[in-house]
Amino acid sequence: MLGKQVRTRLITHSTAPSHAPAVLPAAPSVIVLLTSALAFTIIYAACFAAIKAGLSFAPPLMYGGLRALIGGLALLALVAALRRPLLPPRRNWSGVLLLATVSTTIGFGAMFLSPGRTGAGIASVLGNTQPLFAVVLAAIFLKERMTFPRLVALTLGTAGATLIAYPALAGADAYGLSGAVLALAASAGTAAGSVILKRMQIKDETSPEPSRTRRGSGFGRALLVVAAWQLIIGSLPLLALSGLTERGTPVIWSAEFITLLLSLALVGTSFATALWYWLVQRVEVGRLSMFLFFVPVVGLGIAAFIVGERVGPLEVLGAALAVAGIGATVWESARGGPSTEAQETVR
């Protein structure tokens, strides 16, 4: 009888659920962080040029919806090629639906609608306020601290983005309330999406740690599935709204538009979303978002060296301030400050 009780206790103890906190994935090295974040910002900046060019061939909601749908289907095809489950775990579906609404439907919809409703300067400045939203939301929902290097980066980056857009801000078409609100909504939606993903703590079914493959490194397959369905589900309201409001504006299926759409969907959406989500799982959202101040700098470089536009002294000063702000973020990462993800646990 006593032996039976002991065995029962052992079985009960071994099968009891563990309430130990899950350790977050190790933060990448400074070189990996810098390379990945800069690669993302370069792609992100090129996306704005592709969006502007593609709006000549398709209405905004249809264009944004097609971008998200194709990007999501491409990620799902990759998951199928890896022979992994095509659906997220049941526990992740509420987060997927929230991500789809906030980051894809609202974020993409506002991003594609704003250029036609306000001047280029307002769209550029407000469209690059994502770090401001990210820092506030991360402090509220993720309890991230506002460090001094991050405050410096935020100040310099905001000033730099404003100076880069100043010539357009001074133009006659600078003001448009609906466009300004849409540009802010695009930034807020993308920033909120990063925070939502961070709180989801996505885990592969084969690994006890978030966003890890069975070998413990690389892109987590579950992360790819979540990104895929977020894009696919979020594209459906955009396409439905387009069918209701953009019937009189047909899509011009030229070779140029198809090239723009596929580039935007595959590189600017599938790859960029997977890369950003991988980084979000390993780096504080507030710190990571500071690298987005490099987006207007890259846009300025594209305008100067590819399009051949003239760059004035204020824009050069703005680029220098933005780069200095990113430097403060890199310096904080190199110091291994208090926000290193490898040292934290999920509360």
N, C-alpha and C positions, 0 to 999 in steps of 0.2 A: 504493500500500500504506500509506504513511504517512498519507494523507488518510483512508483507511478506518479506521485505528486511532484517529485524532483524533475522527472522527465517532462511533465506538463508545464512546470514553471520555465524550464529551459526552452521548450517549444514556443511558449507565449512570449518570452523575452526575445527570441531570435526573429520572430515574425512581427514584432511590434514596429510600427513605422518610426523612422528616425526623424527627429526634429532638429538635427544639427543644421546650421546655416550652410547654404551652398556657396562654395568659393567661386568667385568670379574668374573668368579667363584671365591669364596673365597679360599685362599690358605689353604691347609691342615695344621694341627698342626705339630709341629716338630716330634712328635712320629709317626704320620701317614706317614709323608713324609719319615722319616728314615726307617720305617718298609717296606713300599711299594718299595722304591728305592733299598733297600738291597735285598728284595725278587726278584726284577727284575734282579739285577746283578748276583745273584746266578743262576737263570734260564739261563741267557745269557751266563754265563761261562760254564754251563753244556752243552749248545748248541754246543759250539766249540768242546767238546769231542764227542758229538753225530755226528757232521758233519764229523770229522776225521774218526770215526769208520765206518760210513755209506758209505764213499767213496770207501771202499773195495767191496761194493756190487752194486754200481750204479755209472754211470758217473756224474760229478758235475752238469751240467746244468739240467739234468733230475731229479737229487736228489733235487736241489734247487727249480725247478719248481713244483715238487710234494709236497714239503713242503709248499710252498705258496698256492697252489691250495687247498689242504686239509684244511689248516688253515683257508683260506677264506670261504670255504664252511661250515666249522664248525661254524664260526661266523654268517654266514647267516642263518643257521639252528636255532641258538639261537635267532636271531631276529624274525624268523618266529614263534618260540615257544612263544615269548613274544607278538605275535599278533600285530607287528608293520609293517609299510611299508617296503618292501624289496628293494626299490630303494632310493638312496639319493635324496634330493631336487635338482631341476634343477640348482640352483645357485652353488651347490657344485661339479658339474661334472668336471669342468675344473681342480679344485684342486685334485679331485680323480685321474684323468688321469695323472696329474703331479706327484702325490705321487706314483702311480703305476710304472711310468717310472723310477723315481729317486730312491725311497726307495726300491722297490721290484725288478724290472728287473735289474737295475744297482747294487743296494746294495747286493741283494741275489746272483746275478750272480757272482759278483766279490768275495764275501765271500766264495762261494763254489769252485771257480776256483783257488784262490790264494794259498791254501795249497800245491797243486801239482806243483807249479811253482816257489817256493822260499823256503828258509829254514824256520824252525819253529820259529827261533828267529825274523827274519825280519817280518814274518807274524804276530807274536804276538805283536811286538812293533807297527808296522804301523796299524795293525788291531784295536789297542786300542788308536788311535789318534783322535777318534770321538770328545772328549771334545775340542780339539784344533780347529777343524773345526766348532763345534757348537758355541764356543765363538765368533769367527770371523763373522760367518754368522748371529748370533743373534745381534751382534753390528751393522752390516750393514743394515739388513732388519727389525729388531725388535727394534732397538735403545736401546738395553740393555747396561748398563754401566759395565765397567770392574772395580769391586771393589777390594780393597786390599786383603780381605780374598779369593776372587776368584783367584786372581793372585798367591797367596801363594799355593792354592790348585792345580792350573794348573802346577806350577813349581814342587811341590813335587810329584804330580801324574805322570807326565811325567818322572821324574828321577826314580821314583819307578818302573814303567813299564819297563823302559830300563834295570835297574839292574836285575829285575826278569828274563828278556829274555837274559841277557848277556851270560850265558853259551852256549845257542843255537846260539847267534850271532857270537861267536868265532869259531863255527864249520865250517867244510869244505864246507857244503852246504848252507852257510849263504846268498849267494848273487845270485840274479836272478832278472833282471830288470823288466820283465813282471809281475812276481809275486808280486814284491814290488808295482808296479803301481796298480795292482788289489787290493792289501790290502788297499792302500790309497783310492781307489775308493769305496771300501766297507764302510770305515769309513766316507768318504765325503757324500756318498749317504744316509746313515742313519742319519747323522747330518742334511743334507739338508731337509730330510723328516720331521724331528721334527719342523724345522722352517716353512716349508710349511703348516703343520697342524696348527701351532700356528696362522699363518696369515689367515687361512680359517675361524676361529671363528665359528665353527660348532654349530648349534643350533637345539634343538629338536623343532618339530612343535607345541608341547604343552607347551613350556616354552619360556619366553622372554630372558632367559639367556643362554649362551653357555654351551653345554655339560651337561645339567641338565635334570633329569627326571621330571615327573609331580609333584612329591613330593619334588623336589628341591635338591635331593642328589643322590649319587650313580653314576653308569655309565650311560651316556646319550645314548639313543637308537640310535640316529642319528650318534653318534660317532662310534658305533659298525657297522652300515651299511657302513660308509665310510671306516673303516678298512677292512671290508669283501671284498668290491669291489676293493679296492686298491690291496689286495693280489691276488684276482682272476684274475683281468685284468693284473696285473704285471707278473703273472705266465705264461701267454700265450706265450709271446715272448721267455721266457726261454725254454718252452717245444718245441716250433717251431724250435729254434736254435739247441736244442738237437737232434731233428729229422733230421736236415740237417748235423750236424757235429759229432754226436755220434752214428751213426748207427751200427758201428762195436763193440760197447761195450754194451752188453745186461745187463739188470737189473737182479740180482740174488734175487728172491723173497723168501728168507729164513725167518724163524720165527724171527731170530735176526734182520734182516733188517726191517721187518714190524714193530717190536717193536720200533726200533730206529726212523723210519719214523713217526709213529703215535705219539710217545712222543715228537719229534721235532715239528711236525705240530700242535698238540693240546695244549701242555703245552708251548713249546718254541716259538710258533708263535701266535696261537689264544689268549691264556691268556696273554702272555707277551706283545703282541702288544696292546691289549685293556688296560692293566695296564699302559704301558708307555704313551699311548695317553691321558689317564685320567690324568696322572701326568703333561704332557706337557701343558694341558689346564689350569693348576692351579699353575704352578711354572715356573719361568724363565728358558728358555732352557739352557742358559749358566750355571746357578747354578745347575740345575738338572743333566746335563751331567757330572759334576764332580764326581758323584757317580759311573760312569762307570770305574773310575780308580780302583774300587774294583774288577773288572772282573779278571784281571791277578792274584790278590791275591787269589781269590776263585779257579782259575785254579791251582795255586801253591798248595793250600790245597788239591785239588782233587788228584794231582799228588803224593803228599807226603803221605796222609792218606788212599787213596783208591787204587791207583796204586802201591804204595810202592817205588816211586822214591826218591833218595837222594836229600835233599835240602841243598845248600851251604850257607855260611854266606852272600854273596852278595845278594842272593835271599831273605834271611830273612831281610836284610837291606832295599831292595827294597819294600818288603811288608810293613815294618814299615813306610817308607816314603809315600807310597800310602795311608795307613790308616790315617796318620797325615794330608795329604791333604784333605781327606774326612772329617776329624775332623774340619778343617777350614771352610768347607762348612756348616756343621751342626751348628757350632758356629754362622756363619752369619745368618742362618735361625732362630736360637734361639733368636738372637738379634732383629729380625724383621726389617732387613735393608731396604734400600731405594727401594729394588726391590720387596717388597711384592706385590703379584698380586692383592690382594683384594683392594689395594689402587690405582690401576691404571685403566685407561679406554682405550678402543680401539680407536685409533686415526682414 
